């Protein structure tokens, strides 16, 4: 128990005793809390859920990161995953027409990614960035659909308080909650 990484993971899952029995091959593998999406944040030891939703507020893709990870680290992975079925015939649309996000996603890398793919940008600029062009406040108001989606996901007790010691199990419960929202 001297290793600090092992101590952090142990604290998150001590009731379940996530360390195997003596001689268990899993016990000898190094445990990295970032693989289990556990880490420190202002609220304590936690996991961040990153969500991409479609225009009506239904989840399309979600990813997990440790609590201290910045929001923008998962942006490209969220954008590459998932597709939304169009009304009528044709292939599902993988990339949206525009993206509404908060200031945490305002950086040169993300803006360049969106511009290269021809996706409209509805992200307010930070105070230390150069302001170019007009900001669409009406479109930005629709961003609250993501916030409401996260609140609906966290109405499920298991998601709000992460009882699972493994990230794969926690993600499975997120998937179940997402399916319930789509139904």
Secondary structure, DSSP 8 states (H G I E B T S, - for coil): ---HHHHHHHHHHGGGT-S--TT-HHHHS---TTTTT-EEETTEEEEEEEEEE-TTS-EEEEEEEETTS-GGGGHHHHHHS--B--SSSS--B-S-SEEEE-GGG-SHHHHHHHHHTT-EEEE---TTS---S---HHHHGGGHHHHHHHHHHTTSHHHHTT--SSHHHHHHHHHHHHHHHH-
